[in-house]
Amino acid sequence: MNLNQLLSLSGSREARKRRGRGEGSGLGKTSGRGNKGAKARSGWRRRYGYEGGQMPLSRRVPKRGFNNFNFATYFDVLNVGDLGEAFEDGAIVDRATLLERGLYKPRFEKLKLLGGGSLSKKLMVVVDAASAGAKKKVEAAGGTLQCLMPPRPVHKPFIRVSSPPVPPEGTAAPSAKKAEKAEKKKGDKGQAPAAGAKQGEAQEGKKKDKTPQAKSEKKGEKGGEG
């Protein structure tokens, strides 16, 4: 059963209006079209984008940026499964033979083979372009596939590699400067304990002087002097 063999149920479709049948038709003298004008004439049709005479939206919107319409490539499409039914083993399949068998209607200048369906016959296929799935199926069946167009280039993403800055002539590299600063810090740290030791000895001497024996000795020294 096909779609054109299906019968619609009663009441599912409304009968269209039969215009121009006079005043007795129920649509009046003008048949529901109003009085005169373009819409009242037979064959009138509103074209796409018409807005009643004002500037249409398609012309009011600004056009900026890149559009691929003028550079795009359009193909007529054919599946692998259609070839096995129409050709014998060892046949040459090109645009001329496809036109003879009525397998496609040329709309664009180029033909592309897609991988839909299955193929079990050995064929020599010559087309403008083919998908990866179609190529696998033709070669798996023992046939050959020739594409007249060159393969599309694969654009790899550009990865920017950052390089270290080059110092001007007569100046040391930043790594060398960092090493010098680190050495200076190490030297300063090595000298710091000596100064700290002297300060510690002086503080210890002061603490010893504060003991009771030291105080009595100081008093005796003062008395002897008197």
N, C-alpha and C positions, 0 to 999 in steps of 0.2 A: 504494500500500500504506500502511496506517495502523498505528499501534502495536497496536491491538486485533486486527489480523490476523496478527501475528507468532506463530509457534509456538515454544514453548520446547523445548529439546533434552531428550532422555530422561536423567533423572538430575540435571538442573540444579536441580530443585525437590524438596524433601523433603515427603512427604505429612504433613499435620497429624495430631495425635493425635486419635483418635475416643474420647472419654471416655464413661464410663457404659455400657459394654458387658458388665459382669459380670466375674467372676474369670477367665473364659477369655480375656479380651482381652489379657492380658499386663500390664495395669496394676494388677491386684489389686482387692480389694473396694472400696477408696475411690477407684479410678480415678486414682491419683497425686495426689490433692488433700489428703492428710493426713486428720486426724480432726476433723471439725466446724469451726466457726468461719466467718468471713465468706468466706475464700478457698475454702472447700469448697462454697459455694453457687453456683448458676448465676446468671450475670449480674453477678458481682462484678468490679469494676474499680477499680484504685488511682487515685485522683484525683491530679492534678498537684501536686507539692509536699508530698505526704503523707509524714510521717516517723514513723509508728507511734504517733501520739498525743502525742509531745512537741512543744514549740513549734517550728514550722517555721522554716527559715532566712529566708524572706521576711518574717517577723514579728520575728525577732531582730535583723535589720540595722537600724541607725538611719536615719531618713528626715530628711535635711536638704537645704537648698538649693532652687533653683527647678526646677520640672518643667513642661515645655511641653505636657503631655498634655491638660490642660483648655482650653488656648488654641489648640491647633493646628487648622488647617482641612484637612479631608479632602475629596477630590474623587473622583467617578466619572470614569474616563478613557476617551477615545475618540480614535482617530487620523484624520488627514485622509484617508488612503487608503480608509477604510471608507465615506466619504460618496460618493465617485465611483461606487461600484458600486451603491449603493442609491437614489440620487436622480437626477432628470433635470435638464437645463439650466434655470436660473431658478427652481429649487425653493427653498422656505423650509425651513431646517433648524433646528428647535428641539427642546426636550425631548419635547414631545408627539408630533411626527412620528417622532422616534427610537424612542420607545416603541412606536408603531404598527408600525414596520418590524422591531422586535425587535433593534435594534443594540446595546442595552446594558440591563443590569438595574440599576435604581436601588438603590444601597446607602447612599449618602450624600445629603445634600441638594443638593449642587452638582455641576456637570458641567464638566470642563475638556477642551479640545481640544488634542491634541498633534500634532506635525509628522511622524509616521510615515507613510510611503507617499507617493504622488503624486496630484495632483488636476488634472484637465483640464476640469472643468465649472464653469460660472458659478453659484455658489450664494450664497444669503443666509443666513449662519450666525448664530444667536443662542445664545450659551452664557454660562455664568457667568464663565469665565476661559479664556485661551488662551495658548499659548507663543509666543515670537517667531517660531519656525520655521513654526508653523501659520498665523500671520497672514500671513507672506510668501507662502506657497503659495496661500492663499485669494485674496489680492489679485492675485497673479501670474496666476491663472486668470480674472481679471475679476470676481470676486465681492466680497462685503462681509462683514466680520466685526464683530459687535457683542458686547461683553463687558458683562454686567450688573454685575459687581463693579468697583469703582474700582481703578486700577492701584496696585500695591504701592509704598509710599514707598521711595526710595533713601536709605539712611543713609550720609552722607559721614563719614569719620573726622575727629574733632575735633583740630585742630592748635593747640597752645598757643603764642602769640606772647609772648615775654618782653619786657617793657617796662623801660627803665632806671629805677632807683629815684629817687623825687622827694625832694630834700633838704628838710628843714624850713625854715620861714621864718626869715630872719636869718642863715642860713649859706650860704656860697658853694658852688657846685656842685663836685663832685669834679674835673671837668675843669679848672675855673678854678684850684683848688688845685694841681693838677699843673703847670699853666702857670707859676704863681708860683714853685714849687719849682725848675722848670727854669731860670727867669730868674735866681734866686739862685745856682744852681750856675754858670751862665755868668759872672756877675759875680765870683764867687770865683776862677774859673779865670783871668779877665782880670787880677786883682790878683796872683796868685801869681808870675808871671814877674818882677815888679819886685823883690819880696823875694828871689827866687832870684838876681837879678842882683847885688844888694848882697852877698849871701853869697859869690857867685863872685868879686867884686872883692876882698873881704877875704882870701879864700884865695889869690888871685893875689899880693896884697901880701906875704903871709907867705912864699910861695915865692920872691919876689924878694929878700927879706931873707936868705935862706939861701945866696945866691950868694957866692963868695969876695971880690968887690969890696965887697959890703955888710959882710962881716965885718971887712975891713981898715979900712973907714971907721968902724965902730963902735969898733975898738981905738984908732984915732987920736983919736976924740972922748973916749974915756976917759982917754988919756994927756994931752991938752990940758987937761982938767979938773984933773989932778993937778998 
